[in-house]
Amino acid sequence: MSDHQRPGHSDSSELASYLLEKGLGGIGPLSGAEQLATEYCDAPRYKDADARVAALVNREAAKNFVTGFITGLGGFITLPVAVPAALAASWVLQARMAGAIARIYGHDIASPRVRTKILLALAGDVAKVAMQDLGLKVDDRLTQRAVDQIPGRALVEVNKRIGTRLLAGVGQRVALRFPRAVPVFGGVVGGSLDAVVCRKVGATAKSLFRPPAGAVIEGEVRVAPKRLELRHP
């Protein structure tokens, strides 16, 4: 994105909607966040939700490295907004992961507030700036309490501001991801950066969705892992 092109509200809103739609609903062969969460909830080898989330983040970080490597060599394609294909692919994968983390911890990903939290996890450091742009008070660390205090009517605007901040940072991310003088090296760098960012997104999503000990998530649906029934003779 050139210096004279500033993201408008329509672009920002379109980007936020696209990431939520494709990340949570799935795209092409990629399953949605609900199905991804169910894979981990149905697996008996994980002792609890934290173990499921840890395994999920590890696998998705590896996937982000491969995606970054492949698309880093493939050039750019046209998407709903002016974002390089490789960067958009990593955002979609990370939104999907954050949505799956929300489901593993029992949240309803159709909830507008949950969807805003997914975008906040995806946005990283710029999430706090996006909230501050609207006059919302945020401490150094983005917490569940801070996000839960956002008025419901402001959630759509928060989503737009996150989209604006993501678009504004595209140039910097592209420069970091693609040292174009050495294409293969550029792909490795892009993949490594995506994997690191993916882990940060996972950590933020966990902090935003993990219920405090003993807490009950009211009005939302919990994904319960399948339990083995023991039959006594």
C-alpha positions in Angstrom: 0.0 0.0 0.0 1.5 3.3 -1.0 2.0 6.2 1.3 -0.8 8.2 -0.4 -3.3 5.4 -0.1 -5.0 5.5 3.3 -7.4 2.7 4.2 -11.0 3.8 4.3 -13.8 2.6 6.6 -15.2 0.4 3.8 -11.9 -1.3 3.2 -11.3 -1.8 6.9 -14.8 -3.2 7.5 -14.4 -5.5 4.5 -11.1 -6.9 5.7 -12.5 -7.6 9.2 -15.5 -9.3 7.8 -13.5 -11.3 5.3 -11.1 -12.6 8.0 -14.0 -13.6 10.2 -16.0 -15.2 7.4 -13.1 -17.2 6.0 -11.3 -17.9 9.2 -14.3 -19.1 11.1 -16.3 -20.6 8.3 -13.5 -22.1 6.3 -12.2 -21.6 2.8 -11.6 -24.1 0.1 -10.2 -27.3 1.6 -9.7 -25.5 4.9 -12.3 -26.4 7.6 -13.8 -23.8 9.8 -12.9 -23.0 13.4 -15.8 -25.1 14.8 -14.6 -28.2 13.1 -11.0 -27.6 14.0 -12.0 -27.2 17.7 -14.0 -30.4 17.6 -11.0 -32.3 16.3 -9.1 -31.4 19.5 -12.1 -31.8 21.9 -12.8 -35.3 20.5 -9.2 -36.4 21.0 -8.9 -38.4 24.3 -5.1 -37.9 24.5 -5.5 -34.3 25.8 -6.2 -34.1 29.5 -7.9 -30.7 29.5 -8.7 -27.5 27.4 -5.2 -26.0 28.1 -3.5 -29.1 26.6 -5.8 -29.0 23.6 -5.0 -25.3 23.0 -1.3 -25.9 23.4 -1.3 -28.7 20.8 -3.5 -26.6 18.5 -1.1 -23.6 18.6 1.9 -25.8 18.0 0.3 -27.4 14.9 -1.0 -24.1 13.5 2.4 -22.4 14.0 4.0 -25.1 11.9 1.3 -24.7 9.3 1.9 -21.0 9.2 5.5 -21.6 8.5 4.7 -23.8 5.5 2.0 -21.4 4.2 4.4 -18.4 4.5 7.2 -20.3 2.7 4.9 -21.4 -0.2 3.0 -18.2 -0.8 6.1 -16.1 -0.2 7.5 -17.5 -3.4 4.2 -17.1 -5.4 3.8 -13.4 -5.6 0.6 -11.5 -4.9 -3.0 -12.1 -5.8 -6.0 -9.8 -5.7 -8.2 -10.1 -2.6 -11.2 -8.1 -1.3 -8.7 -5.4 -0.2 -5.1 -4.6 -1.3 -3.3 -7.2 0.8 -0.6 -9.6 -0.4 -1.9 -13.1 -0.7 0.7 -14.5 1.7 -0.2 -12.1 4.4 -3.9 -12.7 3.9 -3.4 -16.4 4.1 -1.6 -16.2 7.4 -4.3 -13.9 8.8 -7.1 -16.3 7.8 -5.2 -19.2 9.4 -4.7 -17.2 12.6 -8.3 -16.1 12.8 -9.3 -19.7 12.4 -7.0 -20.7 15.2 -8.3 -18.0 17.5 -11.8 -19.0 16.8 -11.0 -22.7 17.6 -9.4 -21.6 20.9 -12.6 -19.7 21.7 -14.7 -22.8 21.0 -12.4 -25.1 23.0 -12.9 -22.8 26.0 -16.6 -23.0 25.5 -17.5 -19.7 23.7 -20.0 -19.2 20.9 -18.1 -17.9 17.9 -21.3 -16.5 16.5 -21.3 -14.0 19.4 -20.3 -10.4 18.2 -18.2 -9.9 21.3 -16.3 -13.2 20.8 -15.7 -12.2 17.1 -14.3 -8.9 18.2 -12.0 -10.7 20.6 -10.8 -12.9 17.7 -9.9 -9.8 15.7 -8.2 -8.3 18.8 -6.1 -11.5 19.2 -5.2 -11.3 15.5 -4.2 -7.7 15.7 -1.6 -8.0 18.4 -0.1 -4.8 19.6 -2.2 -2.6 17.3 -5.3 -3.9 19.0 -4.8 -1.6 22.0 -4.2 1.3 19.6 -7.4 0.5 17.8 -9.4 0.6 21.1 -7.6 3.8 22.2 -8.6 5.4 18.9 -12.2 5.1 20.1 -11.5 6.5 23.5 -11.6 3.1 25.3 -9.2 2.8 28.2 -6.8 -0.1 27.8 -3.9 -1.0 30.1 -0.5 -2.2 28.9 -2.0 -5.7 28.7 -5.2 -6.5 26.8 -7.4 -8.4 29.3 -10.8 -10.2 29.2 -12.1 -7.6 31.7 -11.1 -4.7 29.4 -12.7 -6.2 26.3 -15.9 -7.3 28.2 -16.4 -3.7 29.2 -16.6 -2.5 25.6 -20.2 -1.3 25.0 -22.1 -3.7 22.7 -22.9 -0.8 20.3 -19.1 -0.1 19.9 -18.1 -3.6 18.8 -18.6 -3.0 15.1 -16.6 0.2 15.2 -13.8 -1.6 17.1 -13.7 -4.2 14.3 -13.4 -1.5 11.7 -10.5 0.2 13.6 -8.7 -3.2 13.8 -9.1 -3.5 10.1 -7.8 0.0 9.6 -4.7 -0.7 11.8 -4.0 -4.0 10.0 -4.2 -2.4 6.6 -2.0 0.5 7.8 0.7 -2.0 8.8 0.7 -4.0 5.6 3.7 -2.2 4.1 5.9 -2.9 7.2 4.8 -6.6 7.3 5.6 -7.0 3.7 9.1 -5.5 4.1 9.8 -7.9 6.9 8.4 -10.9 5.2 9.9 -10.6 1.7 13.6 -9.6 1.2 13.0 -9.8 -2.5 16.7 -9.8 -3.6 16.9 -13.5 -2.5 13.5 -15.1 -3.2 14.0 -18.5 -1.4 15.5 -16.7 1.7 12.5 -14.4 1.5 10.2 -17.3 1.7 12.0 -18.7 4.8 11.9 -15.4 6.5 8.2 -14.9 5.7 7.4 -18.4 7.0 9.4 -17.9 10.2 7.7 -14.5 10.9 4.3 -16.0 10.4 5.0 -18.8 12.8 6.2 -16.4 15.5 3.2 -14.2 15.0 0.9 -17.2 15.1 2.2 -18.2 18.5 1.6 -14.6 19.8 -1.9 -14.7 18.4 -2.5 -18.0 20.2 -1.2 -16.7 23.5 -3.4 -13.6 23.2 -6.5 -15.7 22.3 -5.9 -17.9 25.3 -5.7 -15.0 27.6 -8.9 -13.5 26.2 -10.9 -16.8 26.2 -9.6 -19.0 29.0 -12.2 -18.8 31.8 -10.9 -18.0 35.3 -10.9 -21.0 37.6 -14.4 -21.9 38.6 -16.0 -19.4 36.2 -19.2 -20.3 34.2 -19.6 -19.0 30.7 -23.2 -17.8 30.7 -25.3 -17.8 27.6 -22.7 -19.6 25.5 -22.3 -23.2 24.3 -19.5 -25.3 25.5 -17.8 -27.9 23.3 -17.6 -31.0 25.5 -14.9 -33.6 24.8 -16.2 -37.1 24.3 -15.8 -39.3 27.3 -15.2 -43.0 27.4 -17.9 -44.9 29.2 -16.5 -47.5 31.6 -18.6 -50.6 31.7 -18.4 -52.6 34.9 -19.0 -56.4 34.7 
